[in-house]
């Protein structure tokens, strides 16, 4: 089932309002976002970097860790009134303009 970013924001809000009781405050969610980002980083550095997996890492799923990060980011967007669809569109436009030739001209990327 494909969902849009806007639908994801609505689904997360619906879950929070019914199952989750209420949103954690913004600073708590920021801390949770950092925690979830750290868990994602841990898997990435073990799978794609030089660190080896520990026994406690073997049941971790990269996609699930990414989804955890996205979930908390959506919570923060909902709490602060950010429409992520609109924000992403504006960000893509900014990058298309600002970086139109930047990476093509970067010798390090050739």
CORGICOR-V229227 format. One record per backbone hydrogen bond with DSSP energy under -1.0 kcal/mol. CO is the residue of the C=O (numbers start at 1). NH is the residue of the N-H. E is the energy in kcal/mol with one decimal. If there is no record, write none. Layout:
BEGIN
co | nh | e
CO | NH | E
CO | NH | E
END
This chain:
BEGIN
co | nh | e
4 | 8 | -2.3
5 | 9 | -2.4
6 | 10 | -1.9
7 | 11 | -2.9
8 | 12 | -2.6
9 | 13 | -2.1
10 | 14 | -2.6
11 | 15 | -2.3
12 | 16 | -2.7
13 | 17 | -2.6
14 | 18 | -1.4
15 | 19 | -2.6
15 | 20 | -2.2
20 | 22 | -2.4
25 | 29 | -2.6
26 | 30 | -2.2
27 | 31 | -2.1
28 | 32 | -2.4
29 | 33 | -2.5
30 | 34 | -2.1
31 | 35 | -2.2
32 | 36 | -2.9
33 | 37 | -2.5
34 | 38 | -2.1
35 | 39 | -1.9
36 | 40 | -2.1
37 | 41 | -2.7
38 | 42 | -2.4
39 | 43 | -1.6
40 | 44 | -2.5
41 | 45 | -2.8
42 | 46 | -1.2
43 | 47 | -2.7
44 | 48 | -3.2
45 | 51 | -1.1
54 | 57 | -1.9
55 | 58 | -1.0
57 | 60 | -1.8
61 | 65 | -2.3
62 | 66 | -2.3
63 | 67 | -2.3
64 | 68 | -2.1
65 | 69 | -1.8
66 | 70 | -2.4
67 | 71 | -2.8
68 | 72 | -2.0
69 | 73 | -2.3
70 | 74 | -2.7
71 | 75 | -2.2
72 | 76 | -2.5
73 | 77 | -2.3
74 | 78 | -2.8
75 | 79 | -2.5
76 | 80 | -1.8
77 | 82 | -2.5
83 | 87 | -2.8
84 | 88 | -2.7
85 | 89 | -2.2
86 | 90 | -2.5
87 | 91 | -2.2
88 | 92 | -2.7
89 | 93 | -2.2
90 | 94 | -2.3
91 | 95 | -2.5
92 | 96 | -2.4
93 | 97 | -1.9
94 | 98 | -3.1
95 | 99 | -2.4
101 | 105 | -2.2
106 | 109 | -1.6
107 | 110 | -1.2
END
